[in-house]
Amino acid sequence: MKGKVLILGGDGYLGWPTAMNLSNLGYSVAVVDNYLKRWIFNKLGVIPLIDCPDLQERVNIWKGLTGHEIKVYIGDIGGHDFLINLVKEFQPDTIIHYGEIPSAPYSMLNHNTSWETIQNNLNATLSVMWAIKTIDTDIHLIKLGTMGEYGTPNIDIEEGFIEIEKNGRTDRLPFPKLPGSFYHLSKVQDSDMLYLGVRMWGLRVTDLNQGPVYGIHTDESRIDKENRLIPHFHYDEFWGTVLNRFITQAVVGIPLTVYGKGGQKRGFLNITDTLQCVRLAVQHPANRGEFRVMNQFTEIFSVNELADKVKTVAKSLGLKVAIQNYPNPRKEAEEHHYNAKNTNLMGLGLQPNYLTDNVLIEMLEIAMRNKKNIRQDIILPGRAKWQ
Ligand SMILES: NC(=O)c1ccc[n+]([C@@H]2O[C@H](COP(=O)([O-])OP(=O)(O)OC[C@H]3O[C@@H](n4cnc5c(N)ncnc54)[C@H](O)[C@@H]3O)[C@@H](O)[C@H]2O)c1
């Protein structure tokens, strides 16, 4: 056995594929979730492209196909007694924390959704930190942050820290953050709390500042020919990341929804590289008393570049795709400097899977096979506005 990994948010887009991946590699894996995301997307009426069986069903399918067991706990990780009890029972070496509400538009919808996002995310992170402090400070916490914490400053983005010189003195301080939504702000606050836990209690923490992820299948989900192991794939304005949205738009013939001028640049990565990055972090834990920040993306694209790529590849499959500039519901710079470092994960051995035509073709073909499920009424922006 390689080690024990507890995955918080194990029902989610990234949590479930991570669980299968580590289980396949010989780790003992447990997943926790309270189905909060399912509750929210049902409430908003924005269900994913392909129906995902619940966690218990999926671990049964996984065991039937591979023989590997994944343990399931259902409950709120912010419920501190619940979390303490399960950490005591499972005794993980590593906790991977995906268990938050990750939607910027949802967090900007109204007072309730802002508060729900902030209180859920901070409560979850604080609960995990105290569980580790109480039970075993040797547990390595891998926390998913986002590149959106940095915003788009007019200087190069470092990995978590920056050397600053002021009046002849220098220090290495946390990189200034400029989040663009209450969701992103909650991730900044998470990072601040984690760094405090490292300084005060000597926790060992890896904060992975991840860019928007794209993709549907991973090596493990391909094992099931009935596609029951695919994660939640969203294409609506609340949960869909930009490339996943463009793919479904191309399939149903809605002009690709480029917000504003489309010059917004971000660092992106394939879902298989999320698994690779997290795996590298598990295999190379942070030291005791280390707050290790790694920027997790493999390529930088503007929104216009992504739209052009999808249009070209979709055309090769016989799809007619138009691109349209929509009024930007977000308040963000549409033309800006963007040069972010991502050398830490490369240094650990990350081998990027880039956004090739074949990657786009596979995504388009899956969306085409499930075209009947694509709800056109949930694609266009309009419900969540920043101002
Ligand atoms: N998907 C991306 O493109 C992306 C990019 C950058 C960062 N991230 C970060 O990665 C993490 C995972 O993202 P995702 O896309 O898989 O999100 P997701 O919403 O699909 O998964 C999160 C899971 O956590 C669960 N959860 C939330 N609060 C919980 C609680 N209090 N108790 C128990 N379970 C809870 C939800 O039910 C959901 O299943 C998030 O923290 C997100 O901020 C994601």
The ligand as an ORCA input file, in Angstrom:
! r2SCAN-3c Opt
* xyz 0 1
  N     -12.669     22.983    -12.046
  C     -11.826     23.982    -12.251
  O     -11.621     24.425    -13.380
  C     -11.078     24.573    -11.100
  C     -10.128     25.583    -11.356
  C      -9.427     26.135    -10.289
  C      -9.644     25.694     -9.006
  N     -10.569     24.717     -8.761
  C     -10.776     24.294     -7.375
  O     -10.753     22.882     -7.306
  C     -11.705     22.434     -6.345
  C     -12.596     21.380     -6.982
  O     -13.227     21.931     -8.130
  P     -14.334     21.135     -8.909
  O     -14.436     21.739    -10.258
  O     -14.111     19.683     -8.774
  O     -15.627     21.539     -8.078
  P     -16.955     20.704     -7.810
  O     -17.986     21.681     -7.363
  O     -17.291     19.835     -8.967
  O     -16.543     19.776     -6.589
  C     -16.524     20.208     -5.270
  C     -17.214     19.147     -4.437
  O     -17.126     19.527     -3.062
  C     -18.358     19.230     -2.428
  N     -18.486     20.104     -1.260
  C     -18.560     21.461     -1.228
  N     -18.681     21.892      0.038
  C     -18.677     20.791      0.829
  C     -18.787     20.589      2.216
  N     -18.940     21.619      3.051
  N     -18.745     19.316      2.699
  C     -18.605     18.258      1.861
  N     -18.491     18.391      0.516
  C     -18.536     19.655     -0.002
  C     -19.411     19.490     -3.494
  O     -20.614     18.803     -3.236
  C     -18.703     18.999     -4.759
  O     -18.997     17.645     -5.039
  C     -12.479     23.658     -5.861
  O     -12.004     24.027     -4.586
  C     -12.133     24.730     -6.870
  O     -12.080     25.996     -6.257
  C     -11.296     24.154     -9.784
*
